Each structure stands twice: as structure tokens, then as C-alpha cells.
């Protein structure tokens, strides 16, 4: 395992911040008897990621998400040898974030667990979770391909995630991130829906990542 301290620290702190923004907003809404609603939760996702990507993007490309890390490894924006560093940092950061939310905001809304709408059929909410992740990875790769950095990149990523949470959250839970979903599961012990959030995001990053890789390969061949 190759160890990159800069990536490790950036991903650990960034994933911690993501969990605080994402699950903390849900827990705080629960504390307030859900009077703040989906608008508040989506806004906290936007603001949290805007800040985190702007700050940590130059150090680790601000993955904060194992599915995005795999997608970036496929597109060669991240080295496969660095993937374990990313995953370990994200795992530690997410659990610390979930524990922080528990001890600062209390046990409300099951600590922000993602849940699909089981009044819908499995194909529907599974497909929506895959689609939400496709939009996330596609948006991230658009940023990378246009070489946008810093505050603008953070705003775009935050906006895509907020859009997904706003429109798809009531249907699939709109996690798009296995570790964001796994941390509250570990903290609460409630494992009912984790299968969805460990599989759909990993499938969702594949179409945009593979398409990007194919287009880059074709472009190189034509240039030669």
C-alpha cells in the first residue's frame, strides 16, 4: 500500500466535514421536528461541499467518496496505488463525523441514515440511486475536463449534490456515496438499506468514468 500523507489528511478531514454537513443537517432537522425540511438539507449539502471541495481540492481532488475514488482511478486521475489511502482516510473521517454528529446534535433521525421509498418497487429506487451517482460523477468529470478549480469547482459539485438530494432524496435516499451511508449504519447498528448504498453508487460511477476513459483514448489515437 502506497501512503500519501497529503491525500490521507485531506480526505480524512474532508470526509469528516461531509458527514457533518450531510447527516448533521438531517439530524438537526429531526431535532426541530422536521420543520426545516428538504430545502435546508439540500442547502447544507451545497454549502458544505462548496467549502470542502474549494479547500481540499488542490490536495486530493476532494473525493470524499469511495465510488468517486474508483471512478477517478478508472479515468486515471488517481493512481490505483493511492486508492487504499483514499479509502482508509474516508472510512476514518466518516466514522469520526458520524460520532461527532451524535455527541453534538444527539440521536435524531437515526443519525441521518439514508432510506429509499419502499412504497416504490426496487427497480425504481435502485435505478434512481444509480442515476443520481451518474449525474454526480458526470458533473465532476465535466469540471475536471474544463480544468475548473477552487471555489467554482466547489460550487458546481455542491450544486449537483444538492440537486440530487432535492429531487431524488425522497425516492432513493440520494446518498451517491457508500461511506456516507455506512458511517451512520456503524454508529446506529441499523443495517436495513446498506446493500443499496454499497452497490448503486459503485455502479453509477462506471458509465461516466468509462465513457471519459474511452473518449480520452480515442482522442490520443487521433492525435497520433
Secondary structure, DSSP 8 states (H G I E B T S, - for coil): ----HHHHHHHHHHHHHHHHHHHHHHHHHHHTTT-SHHHHHHHHHHHHHHHHHHHHHHHH----SHHHHHHHHHHTSS-GGGHHHHHHHHHHHHHHHHHHHHHHH-S-GGGG-----TTS-HHHHHHHHHHHHHHHHHHHHHHHHHT--HHHHHHHHHHHHHHHHHHHHHHH-----HHHHHHHHHHH---TTHHHHHHHHHHHHHHHHHHHHHHHHHHHHHH-
